[in-house]
Amino acid sequence: MTIIAATGDQVTASQLYALLRLRVDVFVVEQQAAYAEVDGLDLLPTTVHLWQPGQGELLDGCVRLLDEDGVIRVGRVCTAKSARGTGLGARLMDAAMRHIGERESVLDAQTYATGFYERYGYRIEGEEFLEEDGTPHVRMRKPAG
């Protein structure tokens, strides 16, 4: 399937619903990470959403890119249970890397997933920390160029 890209001001109401539903299903329900998923950043014109459609209103996976003063923040990388083990996470990150290009980018990775992001040139920066939901994370950075 094709990875779809849209900026925050291009996303339709039904697409936003599908993005939020997948992220809540994965992070809030499955991973029991209770935090404010609706953070006001999804509809910004500088936000880029990448996703693979699933069945009906559902998505198989998604990633969100935020522009933070020229540094791209990769976040909300997730796949539906039914799509895990298919390589979709890698396809989403490949699409994200194409979009980011040569710009500097950062992400806060769940600690167990650092090896996945290291394949894309990200390196751990600093110490492990607990996200607001108590999940261990590390900041990772990929320099420009």
N, C-alpha and C positions, 0 to 999 in steps of 0.2 A: 504494500500500500504506500501511497504518497504521504510525505510529511507536509502539512499545511502550515503556512506562516501568515500571521496578521499582526499589525500593530494594535495597540489598545483602542485607538479610535476607529479601527476597521472591524473589530470583533462585533458580531451580532449578539443579540440577547441570548439566543439559543446556544451559540458557541461559548459564550461566557458561562452560561449555566452548566454546560458539559465540562468545561475546564474546572470550575469550582466543585462540581460534584465529584469528579475524579480525585481532585486533591483532597477534599474532605474525606472521601471513602478511604484513601490510602493513608494520609497523615493523621487525621483526627480519629477516625473510627478504627482502622486496622492497627495503626501504630500507637494508638491511644495518646497522641500528642495534642492535647487540648490547648490550642492557641487561636488567635484571631486570624483565621485564614483570609477573610475579606479585609484587606489592609489598605484599600484605596489606591493601589498601584496598578491594578490590572487594566484600567481604561486610559491610562496616560498615553499620549501619542508617541512617546519615546519607548514604551514597553513593547517588547516583541514576544508573541506567543508562538510556539511551535508545537504541533500535535499531530497524532495519527488518529483518524476516525476509527470508531469501532462499530458495533451494531446499534442501529437506531440512534438515540440521542447520546449514546455513550462514547467515550474515547478510550483508545487502547493505551495511550501515554501522552505525556506533555512535558514541556520545559518552558520556563519564563526567563527572559533576558531583560534586565533593567539597566539603563544608562545612568551611572552615578558619576557625573562630571567627567565623562569621557572614559571611565573604567566600566566595563560591562560586568554586571553581577549575574551569574548563572544561578538559578534557583528553581524550586518547585519541580525538580526532575522526578517524575514518577511514572510507573506503569501499572496498569490494572493487573490483578492477579492472573486473569486469563491470558495476558500477553507476556508474562514473565518467562524467561528462558528462550525467547524467540529472537533475541538480538535487538529488540526494539530500543532498549536504553542506549545502546551504541549508535543506532541509526539517529536517534534524537540528538545525541551529543555530536555526531558528525555534522548534522544540520546546524546545530548551534555554533560549532567551530567555523563552518562556512560563513555564517552570518557575522560572527565576531571578527573574522579575518585576522589582521595583524594587530588589533587593539589589545591592550592589557585587559585581563579579566580576572575576577575573583569569585569564589564560592565558599560557602560554609557546608562542608561535607559531613554526613554522619560518619563517625570514625571508622566503622567497618567498611565503608565504601571508598576509602582513599586510594586503593589500588586501581579502581576503575577510573578515577579522575587523573591519576598519574599517567595513564596511557595517553592522555590528551595534553600532556606537558605541564600539568598543575603540580605544584610542590607545596608541601605543608609549610605554613608560616605561623609560628607561635605555638602555644600550648593548647592542649585539649580544653574545651570549655563545655558547659552544659547550656543548651538552648533553653528558652523560657519554659519549655515543656519537660525539661530534665534529661533530654536525649544528648549523649556525648557527641560533640562535633569538633572539627578543626577547620581553621581558615586555610584555604589553599589559593595560590595565586599563579597565574601564567603571565609572564611579562609580555610587553608589546614586542612585535617582531617575530 
